[in-house]
Amino acid sequence: MRRLRDGSSGAHASRIGGVSADPFEAARPRIRGLAYRMLGTFSEADDVAQEAWLRWQAAGGSHIHHPEAWLVTVATRICLDRLRSAPRTRETYPGPWLPEPIVADPGPEDAAELADSLTLGFLVLLDQLAPVERAVFVLADVFDVPFAEIAATVGRSEATCRQIASRARRRLRPGKAPDRPGAPERELLDGLLLAVASGDVTGVISRLAPDVVCLTDGGPNRRAARRPVVGAHRVARLLINLAARYSGQLGIQPATVGGETGVVITLNDEIDQVMAIEVSDKTISTIHFQRNPEKLTSFGHPVVLE
């Protein structure tokens, strides 16, 4: 599996001698990173970047004194427009909605490569914020945009934006940072998969938190649990039954999925889904399955984000 990375490396392609040859291209990784965090898929992030480029061209970008700030403001407003129409789309979405994950080969350097704000678990929490809350938090805490600029972007006072960011911060980061992928998490997941494959119910349950939650995003065209599956016994039965149904047809490849310990699962040698876990107190507290083909498009393509 080819390594997929986030980062600002793509921005350097448009720089000559440290000076940007094209202000929009220099800002593109930041625009995509902002839009991905706000909207959750790479296709929408690219759509936002394209729309921002069109507005840049229409405005005569060469005359704008602070191109990156202007473009970030425009991209944020485009994202807000999309988010405000999203509830109608989400109401008809079949089952849990999960973001499109960044998938990479596992390795000891992963924690340094993937920013906390790009982890799958964090993006799921971010998706629970209202549109303006999400915009304010991402701009303030991820991109360090001054509150005066944020206020002008979202149409709220600077004091209100500070309050919004503070409330969002308490919701999203209430305690210690989540465990990063590492050997203990990988061993826990490997043990779970082995127990699932052998039908060992006790072995599966022993690795799950009593209130573990399993979320599966199958989109409109893939079979998936349409509601969250909660509780160690229910999740264990689900995993073992699925493994038995596809016995001999599944392949497992270790991966870091959205910053979490996970695997890529193939069905008859074709990528079928990705699985990721969150760990708390040495047991698995959350399991994410992404099966929607529209959110598995990044395999084999470099992911360039800030």
Kinemage of the C-alpha trace (Angstrom):
@kinemage 1
@onewidth
@group {chain A} dominant
@subgroup {mainchain}
@vectorlist {calphas} color= white
{ca met a 1} P 0.000 0.000 0.000
{ca arg a 2} L 1.358 3.365 -0.953
{ca arg a 3} L 1.901 5.841 1.877
{ca leu a 4} L -0.623 8.646 1.970
{ca arg a 5} L 0.371 11.740 3.909
{ca asp a 6} L -1.002 15.016 5.003
{ca gly a 7} L 1.305 17.987 5.265
{ca ser a 8} L 2.355 21.166 3.624
{ca ser a 9} L 4.852 19.610 1.226
{ca gly a 10} L 2.620 20.268 -1.763
{ca ala a 11} L 2.831 24.000 -1.207
{ca his a 12} L 6.556 23.967 -1.929
{ca ala a 13} L 5.931 22.821 -5.487
{ca ser a 14} L 4.750 26.331 -6.331
{ca arg a 15} L 7.637 28.146 -4.641
{ca ile a 16} L 10.825 29.294 -6.316
{ca gly a 17} L 13.639 30.407 -4.040
{ca gly a 18} L 11.227 30.606 -1.127
{ca val a 19} L 8.898 33.006 -3.013
{ca ser a 20} L 5.496 31.803 -4.153
{ca ala a 21} L 5.146 31.749 -7.937
{ca asp a 22} L 1.362 31.481 -7.640
{ca pro a 23} L -0.374 32.715 -4.461
{ca phe a 24} L -3.357 30.452 -4.983
{ca glu a 25} L -1.240 27.316 -5.446
{ca ala a 26} L 0.775 28.237 -2.356
{ca ala a 27} L -2.471 28.462 -0.375
{ca arg a 28} L -4.121 25.373 -1.902
{ca pro a 29} L -2.918 22.868 0.783
{ca arg a 30} L -4.279 25.155 3.502
{ca ile a 31} L -7.594 25.589 1.677
{ca arg a 32} L -7.925 21.820 1.219
{ca gly a 33} L -6.945 21.175 4.837
{ca leu a 34} L -9.544 23.647 6.054
{ca ala a 35} L -12.263 22.255 3.784
{ca tyr a 36} L -11.453 18.636 4.646
{ca arg a 37} L -11.770 19.330 8.363
{ca met a 38} L -14.995 21.251 7.795
{ca leu a 39} L -16.656 18.869 5.323
{ca gly a 40} L -15.012 15.491 5.855
{ca thr a 41} L -14.230 14.316 2.316
{ca phe a 42} L -11.446 14.991 -0.155
{ca ser a 43} L -13.852 15.437 -3.068
{ca glu a 44} L -15.636 18.275 -1.276
{ca ala a 45} L -12.296 19.764 -0.239
{ca asp a 46} L -11.271 19.808 -3.909
{ca asp a 47} L -14.625 21.337 -4.897
{ca val a 48} L -14.113 24.122 -2.357
{ca ala a 49} L -10.594 24.749 -3.643
{ca gln a 50} L -11.891 24.927 -7.209
{ca glu a 51} L -14.665 27.356 -6.269
{ca ala a 52} L -12.198 29.489 -4.315
{ca trp a 53} L -9.927 29.567 -7.375
{ca leu a 54} L -12.802 30.733 -9.578
{ca arg a 55} L -13.593 33.542 -7.142
{ca trp a 56} L -9.897 34.399 -6.979
{ca gln a 57} L -9.796 34.723 -10.752
{ca ala a 58} L -13.010 36.738 -10.864
{ca ala a 59} L -11.686 39.137 -8.212
{ca gly a 60} L -8.433 39.723 -10.072
{ca gly a 61} L -6.233 38.001 -7.519
{ca ser a 62} L -3.057 39.875 -8.417
{ca his a 63} L -4.490 43.030 -6.811
{ca ile a 64} L -5.283 41.374 -3.433
{ca his a 65} L -2.699 42.419 -0.833
{ca his a 66} L -3.052 39.389 1.484
{ca pro a 67} L -3.930 36.468 -0.811
{ca glu a 68} L -3.843 33.654 1.751
{ca ala a 69} L -6.054 35.471 4.244
{ca trp a 70} L -8.491 36.383 1.463
{ca leu a 71} L -8.599 32.816 0.156
{ca val a 72} L -9.052 31.280 3.621
{ca thr a 73} L -11.967 33.653 4.246
{ca val a 74} L -13.566 32.751 0.918
{ca ala a 75} L -13.038 29.008 1.464
{ca thr a 76} L -14.514 29.203 4.971
{ca arg a 77} L -17.646 30.906 3.677
{ca ile a 78} L -18.018 28.310 0.921
{ca cys a 79} L -17.737 25.564 3.546
{ca leu a 80} L -20.331 27.279 5.735
{ca asp a 81} L -22.760 27.437 2.821
{ca arg a 82} L -22.276 23.729 2.209
{ca leu a 83} L -22.649 22.845 5.883
{ca arg a 84} L -25.879 24.794 6.168
{ca ser a 85} L -27.354 22.648 3.407
{ca ala a 86} L -25.822 19.459 4.824
{ca pro a 87} L -28.584 18.696 7.395
{ca arg a 88} L -31.021 17.982 4.569
{ca thr a 89} L -28.498 15.592 3.034
{ca arg a 90} L -27.655 13.964 6.378
{ca glu a 91} L -31.346 13.361 7.148
{ca thr a 92} L -31.538 10.984 4.198
{ca tyr a 93} L -28.056 9.475 4.616
{ca pro a 94} L -28.384 5.730 5.260
{ca gly a 95} L -26.811 5.112 8.655
{ca pro a 96} L -23.874 6.739 10.447
{ca trp a 97} L -21.891 9.341 8.517
{ca leu a 98} L -18.115 9.092 8.950
{ca pro a 99} L -15.419 11.247 7.342
{ca glu a 100} L -13.177 9.958 4.597
{ca pro a 101} L -10.008 8.723 6.323
{ca ile a 102} L -6.388 9.396 5.510
{ca val a 103} L -4.821 5.947 5.188
{ca ala a 104} L -1.101 5.302 5.643
{ca asp a 105} L 1.214 2.383 6.239
{ca pro a 106} L 1.762 1.894 9.982
{ca gly a 107} L 5.079 2.927 11.454
{ca pro a 108} L 6.691 4.577 14.473
{ca glu a 109} L 6.750 7.944 12.730
{ca asp a 110} L 2.978 8.127 12.222
{ca ala a 111} L 2.308 10.197 15.342
{ca ala a 112} L 4.562 12.922 14.005
{ca glu a 113} L 3.095 12.802 10.515
{ca leu a 114} L -0.593 13.109 11.267
{ca ala a 115} L -1.826 16.176 13.099
{ca asp a 116} L -4.260 15.648 15.967
{ca ser a 117} L -6.859 17.670 14.090
{ca leu a 118} L -6.830 15.134 11.240
{ca thr a 119} L -7.454 11.998 13.278
{ca leu a 120} L -10.652 10.119 12.498
{ca gly a 121} L -11.939 10.263 16.057
{ca phe a 122} L -11.388 14.010 16.250
{ca leu a 123} L -13.126 14.615 12.910
{ca val a 124} L -16.139 12.614 14.096
{ca leu a 125} L -16.390 14.891 17.138
{ca leu a 126} L -15.833 17.982 14.999
{ca asp a 127} L -18.771 16.936 12.830
{ca gln a 128} L -21.061 17.299 15.860
{ca leu a 129} L -20.470 21.057 16.058
{ca ala a 130} L -22.764 23.571 14.400
{ca pro a 131} L -21.343 25.111 11.187
{ca val a 132} L -20.172 28.410 12.707
{ca glu a 133} L -18.782 26.627 15.771
{ca arg a 134} L -16.783 24.340 13.532
{ca ala a 135} L -15.459 27.200 11.422
{ca val a 136} L -14.415 29.267 14.440
{ca phe a 137} L -12.708 26.345 16.140
{ca val a 138} L -10.814 25.184 13.046
{ca leu a 139} L -9.652 28.682 12.165
{ca ala a 140} L -8.607 29.526 15.733
{ca asp a 141} L -7.183 26.261 17.051
{ca val a 142} L -5.874 24.605 13.891
{ca phe a 143} L -4.759 27.522 11.733
{ca asp a 144} L -4.102 30.207 14.391
{ca val a 145} L -6.153 32.823 12.549
{ca pro a 146} L -6.566 35.989 14.671
{ca phe a 147} L -10.020 36.358 16.205
{ca ala a 148} L -10.505 39.721 14.516
{ca glu a 149} L -10.217 37.985 11.120
{ca ile a 150} L -12.408 35.089 12.231
{ca ala a 151} L -15.097 37.530 13.358
{ca ala a 152} L -15.116 39.221 9.951
{ca thr a 153} L -15.248 35.838 8.208
{ca val a 154} L -18.222 34.359 10.104
{ca gly a 155} L -20.105 37.585 10.795
{ca arg a 156} L -19.899 37.484 14.585
{ca ser a 157} L -18.215 39.759 17.084
{ca glu a 158} L -14.668 39.024 18.185
{ca ala a 159} L -15.843 38.391 21.769
{ca thr a 160} L -18.498 35.971 20.552
{ca cys a 161} L -15.944 34.086 18.475
{ca arg a 162} L -13.686 33.730 21.513
{ca gln a 163} L -16.606 32.277 23.484
{ca ile a 164} L -17.506 29.904 20.646
{ca ala a 165} L -13.919 28.664 20.416
{ca ser a 166} L -13.733 28.153 24.179
{ca arg a 167} L -16.969 26.133 24.261
{ca ala a 168} L -15.891 24.026 21.294
{ca arg a 169} L -12.498 23.419 22.884
{ca arg a 170} L -14.120 22.101 26.048
{ca arg a 171} L -16.322 19.747 24.034
{ca leu a 172} L -13.597 18.432 21.776
{ca arg a 173} L -10.609 18.362 24.120
{ca pro a 174} L -12.013 17.901 27.629
{ca gly a 175} L -9.237 15.738 29.077
{ca lys a 176} L -5.932 14.226 28.166
{ca ala a 177} L -5.085 13.719 24.527
{ca pro a 178} L -6.124 10.348 23.091
{ca asp a 179} L -3.541 7.614 22.829
{ca arg a 180} L -1.600 7.752 19.576
{ca pro a 181} L -1.078 4.646 17.429
{ca gly a 182} L 1.647 2.430 18.829
{ca ala a 183} L 2.666 -1.100 19.675
{ca pro a 184} L 0.106 -1.693 22.494
{ca glu a 185} L -2.790 -0.543 20.303
{ca arg a 186} L -1.553 -2.647 17.383
{ca glu a 187} L -1.214 -5.729 19.593
{ca leu a 188} L -4.716 -5.143 20.950
{ca leu a 189} L -6.184 -4.912 17.456
{ca asp a 190} L -4.229 -7.943 16.234
{ca gly a 191} L -5.520 -9.945 19.205
{ca leu a 192} L -9.077 -8.823 18.491
{ca leu a 193} L -8.875 -9.833 14.840
{ca leu a 194} L -7.416 -13.221 15.742
{ca ala a 195} L -10.205 -13.827 18.251
{ca val a 196} L -12.819 -12.748 15.699
{ca ala a 197} L -11.413 -15.051 13.037
{ca ser a 198} L -11.437 -18.034 15.407
{ca gly a 199} L -14.939 -17.297 16.706
{ca asp a 200} L -13.641 -16.786 20.251
{ca val a 201} L -16.439 -14.710 21.787
{ca thr a 202} L -14.748 -14.479 25.182
{ca gly a 203} L -11.480 -13.361 23.579
{ca val a 204} L -13.277 -10.665 21.584
{ca ile a 205} L -15.231 -9.343 24.565
{ca ser a 206} L -12.117 -9.226 26.743
{ca arg a 207} L -10.582 -6.692 24.353
{ca leu a 208} L -13.645 -4.451 24.178
{ca ala a 209} L -14.782 -1.808 26.630
{ca pro a 210} L -18.187 -2.713 28.142
{ca asp a 211} L -19.753 0.319 26.417
{ca val a 212} L -17.800 0.043 23.162
{ca val a 213} L -19.430 1.720 20.160
{ca cys a 214} L -19.137 0.405 16.594
{ca leu a 215} L -19.976 2.820 13.752
{ca thr a 216} L -20.205 1.677 10.137
{ca asp a 217} L -20.551 4.003 7.146
{ca gly a 218} L -21.693 2.045 4.116
{ca gly a 219} L -23.189 4.915 2.168
{ca pro a 220} L -26.227 4.236 0.007
{ca asn a 221} L -24.849 1.205 -1.841
{ca arg a 222} L -23.021 -0.968 0.708
{ca arg a 223} L -24.498 -3.192 3.398
{ca ala a 224} L -23.735 -1.818 6.844
{ca ala a 225} L -25.191 -1.456 10.322
{ca arg a 226} L -27.572 1.478 9.954
{ca arg a 227} L -27.366 2.371 13.632
{ca pro a 228} L -24.466 2.446 16.077
{ca val a 229} L -23.878 -0.952 17.683
{ca val a 230} L -23.272 -0.458 21.406
{ca gly a 231} L -21.975 -2.854 24.052
{ca ala a 232} L -19.246 -5.491 24.092
{ca his a 233} L -21.556 -8.503 23.600
{ca arg a 234} L -23.448 -6.958 20.681
{ca val a 235} L -20.279 -5.761 18.958
{ca ala a 236} L -18.606 -9.150 19.474
{ca arg a 237} L -21.541 -10.959 17.858
{ca leu a 238} L -21.527 -8.522 14.942
{ca leu a 239} L -17.806 -8.947 14.252
{ca ile a 240} L -17.815 -12.733 14.559
{ca asn a 241} L -20.917 -13.116 12.373
{ca leu a 242} L -19.426 -10.904 9.660
{ca ala a 243} L -16.140 -12.819 9.710
{ca ala a 244} L -17.996 -16.132 9.423
{ca arg a 245} L -20.115 -14.848 6.536
{ca tyr a 246} L -17.044 -13.932 4.489
{ca ser a 247} L -14.770 -16.742 5.675
{ca gly a 248} L -11.877 -17.309 3.286
{ca gln a 249} L -12.646 -14.182 1.245
{ca leu a 250} L -11.156 -11.459 3.444
{ca gly a 251} L -7.618 -10.089 3.529
{ca ile a 252} L -6.215 -7.880 6.286
{ca gln a 253} L -3.417 -5.337 5.924
{ca pro a 254} L -2.187 -3.209 8.872
{ca ala a 255} L -2.625 0.535 8.407
{ca thr a 256} L -2.982 3.825 10.192
{ca val a 257} L -6.526 4.947 9.390
{ca gly a 258} L -7.284 8.572 10.052
{ca gly a 259} L -4.545 8.695 12.660
{ca glu a 260} L -5.862 5.639 14.466
{ca thr a 261} L -4.604 2.066 14.622
{ca gly a 262} L -6.430 0.146 11.940
{ca val a 263} L -6.452 -2.189 8.981
{ca val a 264} L -7.419 -2.188 5.331
{ca ile a 265} L -9.819 -5.054 4.617
{ca thr a 266} L -10.002 -6.587 1.163
{ca leu a 267} L -12.781 -8.799 -0.157
{ca asn a 268} L -11.673 -11.173 -2.904
{ca asp a 269} L -8.509 -9.053 -3.302
{ca glu a 270} L -10.438 -5.785 -3.782
{ca ile a 271} L -10.418 -3.018 -1.142
{ca asp a 272} L -13.747 -3.330 0.645
{ca gln a 273} L -13.407 -1.182 3.752
{ca val a 274} L -11.085 0.231 6.373
{ca met a 275} L -11.357 -0.340 10.110
{ca ala a 276} L -9.939 1.831 12.890
{ca ile a 277} L -10.053 1.639 16.669
{ca glu a 278} L -9.886 4.078 19.554
{ca val a 279} L -8.387 2.766 22.787
{ca ser a 280} L -9.122 3.832 26.349
{ca asp a 281} L -7.867 2.137 29.529
{ca lys a 282} L -6.281 -0.673 27.497
{ca thr a 283} L -9.554 -1.724 25.845
{ca ile a 284} L -11.168 -0.759 22.560
{ca ser a 285} L -13.727 1.980 23.156
{ca thr a 286} L -14.723 2.798 19.569
{ca ile a 287} L -14.570 0.983 16.242
{ca his a 288} L -15.001 2.801 12.940
{ca phe a 289} L -15.702 0.985 9.680
{ca gln a 290} L -15.644 2.988 6.446
{ca arg a 291} L -17.272 0.999 3.618
{ca asn a 292} L -18.647 3.802 1.446
{ca pro a 293} L -16.720 3.534 -1.862
{ca glu a 294} L -17.039 7.291 -2.366
{ca lys a 295} L -14.942 7.776 0.780
{ca leu a 296} L -12.250 5.284 -0.164
{ca thr a 297} L -10.907 7.235 -3.112
{ca ser a 298} L -7.581 8.366 -1.637
{ca phe a 299} L -5.813 5.010 -1.951
{ca gly a 300} L -2.797 5.340 -4.241
{ca his a 301} L -3.002 9.134 -4.387
{ca pro a 302} L -0.960 11.578 -2.301
{ca val a 303} L -2.974 13.561 0.216
{ca val a 304} L -1.580 17.088 0.490
{ca leu a 305} L -3.152 19.087 3.306
{ca glu a 306} L -2.154 21.608 5.935
